[in-house]
Amino acid sequence: MGYFADWVLLVVGLLLVAVVSGVALLSGSRRRRDGDTDEVAPPSGGTDVLAPERDDTRQDAPSAPPRTVEPDAPAAPVEPEAPAAPEVDRPESAASRLVRLRQRLSRSQGALGKGLLALLSRDRLDEDTWEDIEDTLLAADIGVAPTQELVERLRTRLRVEGSGAADVRAVLKEELLALVDPGMDRRLAVSGEDGQPGVVLVVGVNGAGKTTTVGKIARILRSEDLAVVMGAADTFRAAAVEQLATWGERVDVEVVRGPEGTDPASVAFEAVRTAKEKGVDTVLVDTAGRLQNKAGLMDELGKVKRVIEKQAPVTEVLLVLDATTGQNGMVQARVFSEVVDVTGIVLTKLDGSAKGGIVVAVQRELGVPVKLVGLGEGADDLAPFDAEAFTEALLG
Ligand SMILES: Nc1nc2c(ncn2[C@@H]2O[C@H](COP(=O)(O)OP(=O)(O)OP(=O)(O)O)[C@@H](O)[C@H]2O)c(=O)[nH]1
């Protein structure tokens, strides 16, 4: 019996060992499978966060490739947020801005006409009154020669044609309009010939509003569905380049730029090359206008123009003048016109000056038309110059 009991104990012991080992083996293989499953689990993070959620229980779900981790990389890389698409403005059309800006022009310029009409409507137009009329015109920056001409013509006509209020207004309007010269061609040459882009070079002293004007012209062109590239050749001041880049972003226009201090001519060259390559309609080139001396300016602008013309002819050279600077502006205008062939004038800040007479003076001085006027700091506050509307604004 004792011998039998020993056998039973031995068999039971062996069975126990077998059961324990089996359980251990089973759980080992289970752990390995779990381990395998971990390896094929989709990685968290990465581009998957942008993809639709994946159903891992599906048999046909593709297994993700093993993730490789750079030694220094964070364990769970954070996906940077996708950059928001920049908002693109819809610039105001030229027609709509004209209506809006006419009122602003009347507000800033109307005093001249009102003053003149009050003087011309006096019962007796004696010498003192004519002197006051002269002073009023000179104060509005019309310039000496045009003032004398205008006074002569008014004297003659009012003596002959009568001096009722309606007559006086009509005569004054006609004579002012003649001085502003409605016959000048004020169209902007923004298109090139033979498939070349139009090249508009914008010059003027710093602070006159050049960069702002380049941005505003880009908006006018974009509102007419023209394709534009801008060249930030004012490499002297990094902020000017940044400023232009912001204008470009707002209307989805590429801005060609170089590091601060780059040769402006190389930026201008690159801008025109890019414009040609992309087949755009117009390239606008902003320049630096340090007026430290005429020779330096001549060197710089002359080179910019020469280099551009290796690629395409310059179709328009716009001189930007600040209307509030009066006679100083005239001196600048003279210097620039000796350095480059100015083909049009942009008169900025007319909203902040009652001296609209500068239009007459500068056109006379340079023999080129005012083509655009700046009437505020708003993005669409630039309007094509219209002689008739301007004269009406002068009369208030
Ligand atoms: N009120 C008014 N301000 C204007 C007008 N045009 C430009 N300005 C302002 O004039 C200032 C100078 O303009 P900018 O375009 O920086 O002048 P800039 O000639 O390019 O000068 P740099 O960038 O230094 O070369 C800015 O504050 C403009 O907002 C305008 O028509 N009316």
Ligand as a Chemical Component Dictionary entry (heavy atoms), coordinates in Angstrom:
data_LIG
# 
_chem_comp.id                   LIG 
_chem_comp.type                 NON-POLYMER 
_chem_comp.pdbx_formal_charge   0 
_chem_comp.three_letter_code    LIG 
# 
loop_
_chem_comp_atom.comp_id 
_chem_comp_atom.atom_id 
_chem_comp_atom.alt_atom_id 
_chem_comp_atom.type_symbol 
_chem_comp_atom.charge 
_chem_comp_atom.model_Cartn_x 
_chem_comp_atom.model_Cartn_y 
_chem_comp_atom.model_Cartn_z 
_chem_comp_atom.pdbx_ordinal 
LIG N1  N1  N 0 -2.368 110.503 -45.283 1  
LIG C1  C1  C 0 -1.654 109.841 -46.201 2  
LIG N2  N2  N 0 -0.570 109.141 -45.833 3  
LIG C2  C2  C 0 0.131  108.490 -46.778 4  
LIG C3  C3  C 0 -0.239 108.518 -48.153 5  
LIG N3  N3  N 0 0.677  107.792 -48.836 6  
LIG C4  C4  C 0 1.565  107.309 -47.936 7  
LIG N4  N4  N 0 1.244  107.730 -46.687 8  
LIG C5  C5  C 0 1.960  107.457 -45.442 9  
LIG O1  O1  O 0 3.269  107.985 -45.513 10 
LIG C6  C6  C 0 4.150  107.227 -44.705 11 
LIG C7  C7  C 0 5.421  106.889 -45.489 12 
LIG O2  O2  O 0 5.082  106.017 -46.532 13 
LIG P1  P1  P 0 6.119  104.970 -47.133 14 
LIG O3  O3  O 0 5.419  104.280 -48.233 15 
LIG O4  O4  O 0 6.747  104.147 -46.089 16 
LIG O5  O5  O 0 7.222  105.941 -47.709 17 
LIG P2  P2  P 0 8.495  105.567 -48.583 18 
LIG O6  O6  O 0 8.704  106.692 -49.509 19 
LIG O7  O7  O 0 8.374  104.243 -49.213 20 
LIG O8  O8  O 0 9.620  105.525 -47.526 21 
LIG P3  P3  P 0 10.697 104.342 -47.340 22 
LIG O9  O9  O 0 9.899  103.095 -47.118 23 
LIG O10 O10 O 0 11.457 104.789 -46.155 24 
LIG O11 O11 O 0 11.469 104.321 -48.609 25 
LIG C8  C8  C 0 3.362  106.016 -44.270 26 
LIG O12 O12 O 0 2.921  106.211 -42.954 27 
LIG C9  C9  C 0 2.162  105.993 -45.207 28 
LIG O13 O13 O 0 1.023  105.412 -44.633 29 
LIG C10 C10 C 0 -1.398 109.290 -48.512 30 
LIG O14 O14 O 0 -1.785 109.405 -49.669 31 
LIG N5  N5  N 0 -2.076 109.916 -47.486 32 
# 
loop_
_chem_comp_bond.comp_id 
_chem_comp_bond.atom_id_1 
_chem_comp_bond.atom_id_2 
_chem_comp_bond.value_order 
_chem_comp_bond.pdbx_ordinal 
LIG N1  C1  SING 1  
LIG C1  N2  DOUB 2  
LIG C1  N5  SING 3  
LIG N2  C2  SING 4  
LIG C2  C3  DOUB 5  
LIG C2  N4  SING 6  
LIG C3  N3  SING 7  
LIG C3  C10 SING 8  
LIG N3  C4  DOUB 9  
LIG C4  N4  SING 10 
LIG N4  C5  SING 11 
LIG C5  O1  SING 12 
LIG C5  C9  SING 13 
LIG O1  C6  SING 14 
LIG C6  C7  SING 15 
LIG C6  C8  SING 16 
LIG C7  O2  SING 17 
LIG O2  P1  SING 18 
LIG P1  O3  DOUB 19 
LIG P1  O4  SING 20 
LIG P1  O5  SING 21 
LIG O5  P2  SING 22 
LIG P2  O6  DOUB 23 
LIG P2  O7  SING 24 
LIG P2  O8  SING 25 
LIG O8  P3  SING 26 
LIG P3  O9  DOUB 27 
LIG P3  O10 SING 28 
LIG P3  O11 SING 29 
LIG C8  O12 SING 30 
LIG C8  C9  SING 31 
LIG C9  O13 SING 32 
LIG C10 O14 DOUB 33 
LIG C10 N5  SING 34 
# 
